[in-house]
Amino acid sequence: MGTAYSVKCWTREPAQLTLEQLQSRVDELLAEINRQMSTYDPQSELSQFNRAGADEWFAVSPATAGVVAAAIELHERTEGALDVTIVPVLRMWHFGAGADQGPGEAHAPDAAALDEALQATGVAHLQARLDPPALRKDAAGLEVDLSAIAKGYGVDAVSDLLAECGYRNSMVEIGGEVRCRGQRFDGGPWRIGVESPATRERAITEAVPLSDMAMATSGDYRNYRRADGKLVTHIVDPRTGQALPFRGMSVSVLAPTCMEADALATALVVLGDERAYDWCEEHHVAALFQQRDAGGQLERRATTAFQTATKADVPTDFTEN
């Protein structure tokens, strides 16, 4: 998945597998998910589907079909803020698989070219069938990129594997996305740090207690570049085709599955501060919003559900930390 992973687990029962065997199983599982959903592997199921023609069902694994189906459903839930078909627009902003990632300042896309690329996107042109598992597009050239949701799915898959192997107390982290089951060996909840987006140095602003819950964070403070003199991020608003301007902000979401938390975190960044917060309150989503103010100081705002889930003393309005 292009990133590192970490697993912590324990059991009081006799272990079914040695540590080496367990790691081998995890590595095999993650390699299989890459073979299914990576857009950097030209032979993955998803890459082959992206090259396939329109109007025909393309057979894929149950996992790929399930993740795409979830992405379609989340697109509808988030008012179009999550769109896994935004691939050609990402390339125009020099992000994503196949994009020119060369050094130096990039140029913002020409408005006409950007509009043309945007016309080649749209979840409305994508279908997922679970039985038998397959994908279909009704627009030639439509491409799918699951990077906003597949990493979370990978966390869930590893967590499920550990439970199947008898490890019902575990913490799985892939590239900063986390799912916890049960508790730590000392009986307390797992505690997961939330980074500050206000500084280049890694600084923890919150230690979130998690048990049988997942957390994912999305933000603009790690992946951005300069385009025509302005800092733009790797997150594109699929409704307009515009790359979001750099603001030094992040959103951390708690959810039962990491796939859902992963997707929602990205969508909330796209929705923007006020609409995202209101959307979370309407849908009872636990989220922590962090951003830099004009003076470079960190402001934090938590939804009601986040405060309830974590018992955190974080304002519901943006105030200086």
TITI-590952 format. One line per 5 residues: number of its first residue (from 1); their letters; for each residue y, x, z of C-alpha. Coordinates in nm, 2 decimals. Last residue first. Layout:
% residues N
NUM> A> Y:X:Z | ...
END
This chain:
% residues 321
321> NETFD> 2.54:-0.58:2.22 | 2.85:-0.72:2.05 | 2.84:-1.09:2.00 | 2.69:-1.30:1.72 | 2.60:-1.64:1.85
316> TPVDA> 2.26:-1.74:1.99 | 2.29:-1.45:2.24 | 1.99:-1.24:2.33 | 1.83:-1.25:2.68 | 1.47:-1.23:2.56
311> KTATQ> 1.21:-1.47:2.70 | 1.00:-1.36:2.41 | 0.87:-1.69:2.27 | 1.15:-1.90:2.41 | 1.42:-1.66:2.30
306> FATTA> 1.27:-1.64:1.95 | 1.24:-2.02:1.93 | 1.61:-2.07:2.02 | 1.71:-1.83:1.75 | 1.84:-1.48:1.83
301> RRELQ> 2.17:-1.31:1.75 | 2.25:-0.94:1.77 | 2.57:-0.75:1.69 | 2.56:-0.37:1.66 | 2.88:-0.17:1.64
296> GGADR> 3.00:-0.02:1.32 | 3.36:-0.13:1.36 | 3.34:-0.40:1.10 | 3.02:-0.54:1.27 | 2.67:-0.40:1.21
291> QQFLA> 2.39:-0.65:1.19 | 2.09:-0.79:1.38 | 1.92:-1.13:1.35 | 1.62:-1.21:1.57 | 1.39:-1.49:1.45
286> AVHHE> 1.15:-1.74:1.59 | 1.13:-2.03:1.34 | 1.17:-2.39:1.47 | 1.22:-2.53:1.11 | 1.58:-2.66:1.17
281> ECWDY> 1.67:-2.37:1.39 | 1.54:-2.12:1.14 | 1.73:-2.29:0.86 | 2.05:-2.28:1.06 | 2.00:-1.91:1.12
276> AREDG> 1.93:-1.84:0.76 | 2.23:-2.06:0.64 | 2.46:-1.86:0.87 | 2.34:-1.51:0.81 | 2.24:-1.51:0.45
271> LVVLA> 1.96:-1.69:0.26 | 1.84:-1.36:0.10 | 1.79:-1.19:0.44 | 1.60:-1.51:0.55 | 1.37:-1.49:0.25
266> TALAD> 1.27:-1.13:0.33 | 1.19:-1.22:0.69 | 1.01:-1.53:0.59 | 0.76:-1.35:0.36 | 0.66:-1.09:0.62
261> AEMCT> 0.64:-1.35:0.90 | 0.41:-1.57:0.69 | 0.18:-1.28:0.59 | 0.19:-1.16:0.95 | 0.03:-1.47:1.07
256> PALVS> 0.12:-1.69:1.38 | 0.49:-1.62:1.32 | 0.76:-1.40:1.47 | 1.05:-1.29:1.25 | 1.28:-0.99:1.26
251> VSMGR> 1.59:-1.00:1.04 | 1.79:-0.69:0.96 | 2.15:-0.58:0.89 | 2.35:-0.28:0.77 | 2.56:-0.47:0.52
246> FPLAQ> 2.46:-0.33:0.18 | 2.53:-0.58:-0.09 | 2.25:-0.80:-0.21 | 2.13:-0.74:-0.56 | 2.24:-1.03:-0.78
241> GTRPD> 1.99:-1.23:-0.99 | 2.16:-1.55:-0.89 | 1.88:-1.77:-0.74 | 1.64:-1.48:-0.71 | 1.88:-1.31:-0.46
236> VIHTV> 1.77:-0.94:-0.49 | 1.66:-0.72:-0.20 | 1.65:-0.35:-0.29 | 2.00:-0.31:-0.16 | 2.34:-0.24:-0.32
231> LKGDA> 2.60:0.01:-0.22 | 2.91:-0.01:-0.44 | 3.06:0.26:-0.67 | 2.92:0.12:-0.99 | 2.57:0.10:-0.84
226> RRYNR> 2.49:0.30:-0.53 | 2.14:0.28:-0.37 | 1.95:0.09:-0.10 | 1.62:0.11:0.08 | 1.64:0.18:0.46
221> YDGST> 1.92:-0.03:0.60 | 1.89:-0.34:0.39 | 1.66:-0.55:0.62 | 1.32:-0.71:0.67 | 1.12:-0.72:0.98
216> AMAMD> 0.78:-0.86:1.05 | 0.62:-0.98:1.37 | 0.28:-1.14:1.43 | 0.13:-1.33:1.73 | -0.18:-1.35:1.94
211> SLPVA> 0.00:-1.17:2.21 | 0.34:-1.01:2.16 | 0.61:-0.88:2.40 | 0.91:-0.76:2.20 | 1.07:-0.43:2.29
206> ETIAR> 1.43:-0.46:2.17 | 1.71:-0.23:2.05 | 1.49:0.07:1.94 | 1.67:0.35:1.77 | 1.55:0.54:1.46
201> ERTAP> 1.84:0.75:1.34 | 2.02:0.62:1.04 | 2.22:0.38:1.26 | 2.32:0.02:1.27 | 1.99:-0.13:1.15
196> SEVGI> 1.85:-0.10:1.51 | 1.48:-0.10:1.53 | 1.26:-0.36:1.69 | 0.99:-0.22:1.92 | 0.66:-0.39:1.97
191> RWPGG> 0.51:-0.45:2.32 | 0.15:-0.56:2.34 | 0.10:-0.80:2.63 | -0.02:-0.68:2.97 | -0.37:-0.66:3.09
186> DFRQG> -0.39:-0.28:3.13 | -0.61:-0.25:2.81 | -0.34:-0.42:2.61 | -0.37:-0.79:2.53 | -0.52:-1.05:2.30
181> RCRVE> -0.44:-1.01:1.93 | -0.13:-0.84:1.79 | 0.00:-0.84:1.43 | 0.26:-0.60:1.31 | 0.47:-0.52:1.00
176> GGIEV> 0.64:-0.18:1.03 | 0.47:-0.02:0.73 | 0.13:-0.14:0.83 | 0.08:-0.22:1.20 | -0.24:-0.36:1.37
171> MSNRY> -0.26:-0.42:1.74 | -0.59:-0.52:1.89 | -0.78:-0.71:2.16 | -1.05:-0.92:2.01 | -1.24:-0.61:1.89
166> GCEAL> -1.59:-0.75:1.82 | -1.63:-0.64:1.46 | -1.52:-0.98:1.34 | -1.21:-0.94:1.55 | -1.14:-0.60:1.39
161> LDSVA> -1.18:-0.75:1.04 | -0.94:-1.03:1.12 | -0.67:-0.79:1.23 | -0.73:-0.58:0.91 | -0.69:-0.89:0.69
156> DVGYG> -0.38:-1.01:0.88 | -0.21:-0.67:0.84 | -0.30:-0.68:0.47 | -0.15:-1.02:0.43 | 0.17:-0.89:0.58
151> KAIAS> 0.17:-0.61:0.32 | 0.10:-0.87:0.05 | 0.41:-1.09:0.13 | 0.73:-0.93:0.00 | 0.54:-0.68:-0.22
146> LDVEL> 0.37:-0.97:-0.41 | 0.52:-0.89:-0.75 | 0.44:-1.14:-1.03 | 0.53:-1.12:-1.40 | 0.61:-1.39:-1.66
141> GAADK> 0.59:-1.24:-2.01 | 0.49:-1.56:-2.18 | 0.58:-1.87:-1.98 | 0.32:-2.12:-1.87 | 0.16:-1.90:-1.61
136> RLAPP> -0.19:-1.93:-1.47 | -0.38:-1.78:-1.17 | -0.74:-1.81:-1.07 | -0.98:-1.87:-0.78 | -1.25:-2.12:-0.86
131> DLRAQ> -1.16:-2.30:-0.65 | -0.83:-2.17:-0.51 | -0.60:-2.23:-0.81 | -0.26:-2.07:-0.83 | 0.02:-2.18:-1.07
126> LHAVG> 0.33:-2.01:-1.20 | 0.61:-2.13:-1.43 | 0.79:-2.31:-1.15 | 0.79:-1.98:-0.97 | 1.07:-1.87:-1.20
121> TAQLA> 1.15:-1.56:-1.40 | 1.22:-1.48:-1.77 | 1.56:-1.66:-1.75 | 1.67:-1.41:-1.49 | 1.62:-1.13:-1.73
116> EDLAA> 1.84:-1.30:-1.99 | 2.11:-1.36:-1.72 | 2.09:-0.99:-1.63 | 2.13:-0.89:-1.99 | 2.44:-1.11:-2.03
111> ADPAH> 2.59:-0.99:-1.70 | 2.53:-0.62:-1.78 | 2.33:-0.47:-1.50 | 2.50:-0.27:-1.23 | 2.50:0.10:-1.32
106> AEGPG> 2.31:0.36:-1.12 | 2.45:0.65:-0.93 | 2.25:0.97:-0.91 | 1.88:1.04:-0.89 | 1.61:0.86:-1.10
101> QDAGA> 1.43:0.55:-0.98 | 1.39:0.39:-1.32 | 1.19:0.08:-1.25 | 0.82:0.05:-1.33 | 0.73:-0.08:-0.99
96> GFHWM> 1.03:-0.21:-0.79 | 1.40:-0.12:-0.78 | 1.63:0.00:-1.06 | 1.87:-0.30:-1.05 | 1.74:-0.40:-1.39
91> RLVPV> 1.39:-0.35:-1.27 | 1.44:-0.60:-0.99 | 1.56:-0.85:-1.24 | 1.24:-0.81:-1.45 | 1.02:-0.86:-1.14
86> ITVDL> 1.18:-1.18:-0.99 | 0.85:-1.36:-1.02 | 0.76:-1.34:-0.64 | 1.05:-1.57:-0.55 | 1.15:-1.61:-0.18
81> AGETR> 1.50:-1.76:-0.15 | 1.40:-2.07:-0.35 | 1.50:-2.31:-0.08 | 1.28:-2.14:0.18 | 1.00:-2.40:0.20
76> EHLEI> 0.96:-2.42:-0.18 | 0.92:-2.05:-0.22 | 0.69:-2.05:0.08 | 0.45:-2.28:-0.10 | 0.45:-2.06:-0.41
71> AAAVV> 0.40:-1.74:-0.20 | 0.11:-1.91:-0.01 | -0.06:-1.99:-0.35 | 0.00:-1.63:-0.46 | -0.17:-1.50:-0.14
66> GATAP> -0.46:-1.74:-0.17 | -0.52:-1.66:-0.54 | -0.52:-1.28:-0.46 | -0.76:-1.32:-0.17 | -1.00:-1.55:-0.36
61> SVAFW> -1.03:-1.28:-0.62 | -0.88:-1.34:-0.97 | -0.98:-1.53:-1.29 | -0.69:-1.59:-1.53 | -0.64:-1.95:-1.63
56> EDAGA> -0.48:-1.98:-1.97 | -0.14:-2.11:-2.06 | 0.03:-1.77:-2.11 | -0.09:-1.43:-2.21 | -0.21:-1.15:-1.98
51> RNFQS> 0.00:-0.84:-1.90 | 0.11:-0.97:-1.56 | -0.25:-1.09:-1.49 | -0.38:-0.74:-1.55 | -0.12:-0.60:-1.31
46> LESQP> -0.22:-0.86:-1.05 | -0.59:-0.79:-1.07 | -0.52:-0.42:-1.03 | -0.58:-0.19:-1.34 | -0.21:-0.08:-1.38
41> DYTSM> -0.20:0.02:-1.01 | 0.17:0.02:-0.90 | 0.18:-0.36:-0.91 | -0.08:-0.37:-0.63 | -0.25:-0.70:-0.56
36> QRNIE> -0.63:-0.68:-0.61 | -0.70:-0.31:-0.63 | -0.46:-0.26:-0.34 | -0.64:-0.52:-0.14 | -0.96:-0.34:-0.20
31> ALLED> -0.82:-0.01:-0.08 | -0.70:-0.18:0.23 | -1.05:-0.31:0.30 | -1.22:0.02:0.23 | -0.98:0.20:0.47
26> VRSQL> -1.04:-0.05:0.74 | -1.42:-0.02:0.70 | -1.40:0.36:0.71 | -1.18:0.34:1.02 | -1.45:0.13:1.19
21> QELTL> -1.72:0.36:1.09 | -1.53:0.66:1.23 | -1.46:0.48:1.55 | -1.83:0.40:1.59 | -1.93:0.04:1.52
16> QAPER> -2.06:-0.25:1.71 | -1.89:-0.14:2.03 | -2.06:-0.25:2.36 | -1.84:-0.51:2.52 | -1.52:-0.43:2.71
11> TWCKV> -1.33:-0.41:2.39 | -1.04:-0.21:2.26 | -0.80:-0.19:1.97 | -0.51:0.02:1.83 | -0.46:0.04:1.46
6> SYATG> -0.18:0.22:1.27 | -0.09:0.22:0.90 | 0.10:0.44:0.66 | 0.27:0.34:0.34 | 0.22:0.30:-0.03
1> M> 0.00:0.00:0.00
END
